[in-house]
């Protein structure tokens, strides 16, 4: 029954418009503290290799690679192969686009004139 419920819920998400689905994918992509740490590290260093990241975070290289893959698939980072290393850096254009959409969405929520009295 639980698997059926999850399956039904996952299919229901497809009924929402593309903008809300994209915002949800972005939220999922950044929903782990390790991904925030990776983004922060890349922002501070401007560029680095995947090995450097795992040396500066309390995560194994394999775990960092999994998180890098999620961020890359979302378009928040990109990597360039340099011999045996991959140099990762932030994809500012996509980050700005997602943040603008996120801010627009939450501005509507924030500015809603609803007074909730319980």
Secondary structure as GFF3:
##gff-version 3
##sequence-region A 1 118
A	DSSP	alpha_helix	2	12	.	.	.	ID=ss1
A	DSSP	three_ten_helix	13	15	.	.	.	ID=ss2
A	DSSP	alpha_helix	18	29	.	.	.	ID=ss3
A	DSSP	alpha_helix	33	45	.	.	.	ID=ss4
A	DSSP	beta_strand	48	49	.	.	.	ID=ss5
A	DSSP	alpha_helix	50	56	.	.	.	ID=ss6
A	DSSP	alpha_helix	61	73	.	.	.	ID=ss7
A	DSSP	beta_strand	77	82	.	.	.	ID=ss8
A	DSSP	beta_strand	85	90	.	.	.	ID=ss9
A	DSSP	alpha_helix	92	110	.	.	.	ID=ss10
###
